[in-house]
Amino acid sequence: MLVSAYLVERGVILDPYPVDRKTNEIKALPAFIEQLALKGVVIALDAISTPKKLSAHH
């Protein structure tokens, strides 16, 4: 499974982030967001990927 990011303003899909088979995309998202190294940027996720703890993570 892969998690990917899409930059709307530029119409670009960033390199996908691999998700370990022993986990899921929800647990992989904090590491993926950290890898993007974005500060002061609003990130929108689909509803399946938005646990309460994730919004407090960054």
C-alpha beads as a LAMMPS data file, in Angstrom:
LAMMPS data file: protein, C-alpha beads

58 atoms
57 bonds

1 atom types
1 bond types

-500.0 500.0 xlo xhi
-500.0 500.0 ylo yhi
-500.0 500.0 zlo zhi

Masses

1 110.0

Atoms # bond

1 1 1 0.000 0.000 0.000
2 1 1 1.154 3.541 -0.712
3 1 1 0.182 6.966 0.627
4 1 1 0.630 9.906 -1.717
5 1 1 0.326 13.685 -1.651
6 1 1 -1.070 15.944 -4.350
7 1 1 -0.125 19.617 -4.695
8 1 1 -3.324 21.184 -5.978
9 1 1 -1.824 24.515 -7.043
10 1 1 0.818 22.832 -9.197
11 1 1 -1.079 19.720 -10.256
12 1 1 1.762 17.510 -9.048
13 1 1 1.620 14.148 -7.283
14 1 1 4.604 13.680 -4.972
15 1 1 6.471 10.401 -4.662
16 1 1 4.312 7.840 -2.852
17 1 1 5.238 6.805 0.683
18 1 1 5.252 3.031 1.254
19 1 1 3.172 1.635 4.110
20 1 1 4.471 -1.464 5.880
21 1 1 2.207 -4.510 5.506
22 1 1 2.027 -4.876 9.281
23 1 1 0.418 -1.455 9.738
24 1 1 -1.978 0.887 7.895
25 1 1 -2.067 4.337 6.320
26 1 1 -3.300 6.008 9.507
27 1 1 -0.180 4.934 11.380
28 1 1 2.061 5.832 8.420
29 1 1 0.717 9.371 7.983
30 1 1 2.735 11.111 10.739
31 1 1 6.011 9.810 9.262
32 1 1 4.872 10.751 5.746
33 1 1 3.957 14.273 6.823
34 1 1 7.280 14.593 8.654
35 1 1 9.116 13.487 5.493
36 1 1 7.407 16.237 3.515
37 1 1 9.032 18.755 5.916
38 1 1 6.194 21.220 5.574
39 1 1 5.887 24.010 8.121
40 1 1 2.937 26.393 8.231
41 1 1 1.071 24.458 5.545
42 1 1 -2.517 23.258 5.727
43 1 1 -2.862 19.567 4.945
44 1 1 -6.219 18.055 4.010
45 1 1 -6.782 14.317 4.316
46 1 1 -9.728 12.189 3.370
47 1 1 -11.983 11.262 6.286
48 1 1 -10.664 7.710 6.628
49 1 1 -7.212 9.093 7.442
50 1 1 -8.108 11.639 10.110
51 1 1 -7.946 10.183 13.599
52 1 1 -8.169 12.740 16.412
53 1 1 -4.582 12.149 17.544
54 1 1 -3.172 12.966 14.098
55 1 1 -4.503 16.535 14.116
56 1 1 -2.675 17.168 17.403
57 1 1 0.539 15.610 16.053
58 1 1 1.575 18.631 13.977

Bonds

1 1 1 2
2 1 2 3
3 1 3 4
4 1 4 5
5 1 5 6
6 1 6 7
7 1 7 8
8 1 8 9
9 1 9 10
10 1 10 11
11 1 11 12
12 1 12 13
13 1 13 14
14 1 14 15
15 1 15 16
16 1 16 17
17 1 17 18
18 1 18 19
19 1 19 20
20 1 20 21
21 1 21 22
22 1 22 23
23 1 23 24
24 1 24 25
25 1 25 26
26 1 26 27
27 1 27 28
28 1 28 29
29 1 29 30
30 1 30 31
31 1 31 32
32 1 32 33
33 1 33 34
34 1 34 35
35 1 35 36
36 1 36 37
37 1 37 38
38 1 38 39
39 1 39 40
40 1 40 41
41 1 41 42
42 1 42 43
43 1 43 44
44 1 44 45
45 1 45 46
46 1 46 47
47 1 47 48
48 1 48 49
49 1 49 50
50 1 50 51
51 1 51 52
52 1 52 53
53 1 53 54
54 1 54 55
55 1 55 56
56 1 56 57
57 1 57 58
